[in-house]
Amino acid sequence: MFRSFVRLQSGLGNVLQLGKMCPRSQLSLKYSTATAERKRFYQDVSISQGEGGLYEINLDRRKLKTPGGKLFTIPNEALAIAVATEWDAQRDTLKFYTMHLTTLCNTALDNPTERNKDQMINAALKFLDTDTVCYRVEEPLGLVELQKNEWDPVLHWIENRYNVTIGSSSSILGPEIPEATKDTFRQHLKSYNFWSMTGKTKY
């Protein structure tokens, strides 16, 4: 629950290139697992801006598609550059398990779990009840002190930052998180868009 994420925001800009620009066509990349590899089949990677200001990734003369068959479109210029860099950095063999941003975008576009934003928020909030920093031991003393020194600052920061109460407990059930705290975090998570929530719930 207390992990850091980069907030993705929509942006507009001019056509950018990594290599030479390519005309429109279609490419359907199919791979079954995150550990799949295949031979690199393209020379140049470029970015273009398509309909609605969305960014597209071009591999030579072909446009990238998601594993589900959708056109790979990105609402953010910076993210598009980062994804294109992942593809450009691949050598003779494409190692999809190293392309984390590409995988994240595929998940946001295909939405294989078919969850909406509210469902993602509810899933994220469940981690609040089970976060490791809220669970403490009573012995040995050395571990008690280590947890206090390392984890208390994290809890105190987030409680002060959001004006909430979380607390910790040595009970196997963990601390009882007030509903007001959950409501505060729920409202905060609602400020993120669907892409951002995909990142929060995926990693």
VENBEL-V925381 format. One record per residue. OMEGA is omega in degrees with one decimal (none if undefined). NEAR is the number of other C-alpha atoms within 12 Angstrom. Layout:
omega=OMEGA near=NEAR
omega=OMEGA near=NEAR
//
This chain:
omega=-174.8 near=30
omega=177.7 near=25
omega=179.7 near=18
omega=179.4 near=11
omega=175.0 near=18
omega=179.0 near=18
omega=-178.7 near=20
omega=179.3 near=27
omega=179.4 near=20
omega=178.9 near=23
omega=178.6 near=18
omega=179.0 near=22
omega=178.7 near=20
omega=178.3 near=15
omega=178.7 near=23
omega=-179.6 near=25
omega=165.4 near=26
omega=-169.1 near=27
omega=-177.2 near=22
omega=178.5 near=18
omega=-176.5 near=24
omega=175.0 near=28
omega=-175.9 near=19
omega=165.4 near=21
omega=-170.4 near=17
omega=174.3 near=22
omega=177.5 near=25
omega=179.4 near=19
omega=179.0 near=27
omega=171.7 near=19
omega=-167.5 near=21
omega=-175.6 near=14
omega=-179.3 near=13
omega=-178.3 near=20
omega=-177.4 near=15
omega=175.5 near=17
omega=173.8 near=22
omega=-178.6 near=21
omega=177.9 near=14
omega=-173.1 near=21
omega=-176.5 near=21
omega=178.4 near=26
omega=-173.6 near=23
omega=175.7 near=27
omega=179.7 near=35
omega=179.0 near=36
omega=174.7 near=44
omega=179.6 near=40
omega=-175.8 near=32
omega=-177.1 near=25
omega=177.9 near=13
omega=179.6 near=16
omega=179.7 near=19
omega=-179.1 near=26
omega=-178.8 near=37
omega=178.6 near=43
omega=-179.8 near=49
omega=174.2 near=43
omega=-170.6 near=38
omega=-177.4 near=28
omega=-174.9 near=24
omega=179.5 near=28
omega=-178.0 near=34
omega=174.3 near=39
omega=177.1 near=29
omega=175.7 near=31
omega=178.8 near=28
omega=176.3 near=22
omega=179.4 near=19
omega=174.3 near=24
omega=-176.7 near=29
omega=-178.8 near=39
omega=-175.4 near=36
omega=-176.7 near=42
omega=-171.6 near=32
omega=-176.9 near=29
omega=-178.9 near=30
omega=178.8 near=24
omega=178.4 near=32
omega=177.8 near=40
omega=-179.5 near=31
omega=178.8 near=26
omega=178.7 near=37
omega=177.8 near=37
omega=176.6 near=28
omega=-178.9 near=27
omega=-179.0 near=38
omega=-177.7 near=30
omega=179.8 near=23
omega=-178.2 near=25
omega=-177.7 near=20
omega=-178.4 near=15
omega=176.1 near=18
omega=178.5 near=24
omega=-173.5 near=25
omega=-178.8 near=31
omega=175.4 near=22
omega=-173.7 near=22
omega=-171.4 near=25
omega=-179.8 near=24
omega=175.4 near=30
omega=178.6 near=35
omega=179.2 near=32
omega=179.0 near=36
omega=176.3 near=41
omega=-179.8 near=34
omega=179.9 near=31
omega=-177.6 near=36
omega=-178.0 near=28
omega=-178.7 near=24
omega=-174.5 near=26
omega=179.3 near=18
omega=177.0 near=15
omega=178.0 near=14
omega=174.2 near=22
omega=-174.9 near=20
omega=-179.8 near=27
omega=178.3 near=22
omega=176.8 near=20
omega=178.8 near=30
omega=178.9 near=34
omega=178.8 near=25
omega=179.5 near=23
omega=-178.2 near=31
omega=178.8 near=30
omega=178.9 near=18
omega=-179.5 near=23
omega=-178.4 near=34
omega=-174.1 near=29
omega=-178.0 near=25
omega=-174.9 near=26
omega=-176.2 near=27
omega=179.2 near=33
omega=-176.8 near=34
omega=-175.9 near=27
omega=176.7 near=30
omega=177.3 near=22
omega=176.7 near=18
omega=-1.5 near=12
omega=-175.0 near=11
omega=-179.5 near=12
omega=179.4 near=12
omega=176.6 near=15
omega=-179.3 near=20
omega=-179.9 near=16
omega=177.8 near=18
omega=-179.7 near=26
omega=-176.3 near=24
omega=-175.5 near=16
omega=-172.3 near=17
omega=179.9 near=24
omega=178.4 near=24
omega=178.7 near=18
omega=179.3 near=24
omega=-178.8 near=29
omega=179.9 near=22
omega=-176.1 near=17
omega=176.6 near=24
omega=179.3 near=22
omega=-177.8 near=15
omega=-176.2 near=16
omega=178.8 near=20
omega=-178.9 near=17
omega=174.7 near=21
omega=177.7 near=26
omega=177.6 near=35
omega=178.3 near=31
omega=-177.6 near=31
omega=174.6 near=25
omega=177.1 near=19
omega=178.1 near=14
omega=179.4 near=16
omega=179.4 near=16
omega=-179.7 near=22
omega=176.7 near=22
omega=-176.8 near=22
omega=179.3 near=27
omega=178.4 near=16
omega=178.9 near=16
omega=177.9 near=16
omega=179.0 near=25
omega=179.6 near=28
omega=178.9 near=21
omega=179.2 near=24
omega=178.0 near=32
omega=178.8 near=27
omega=178.8 near=17
omega=-178.7 near=18
omega=178.5 near=31
omega=179.5 near=23
omega=179.3 near=19
omega=177.9 near=25
omega=-175.7 near=24
omega=-179.5 near=31
omega=-179.8 near=37
omega=179.2 near=32
omega=175.0 near=37
omega=177.6 near=38
omega=-178.2 near=33
omega=-176.6 near=31
omega=-178.9 near=33
omega=-173.9 near=28
omega=none near=19
//
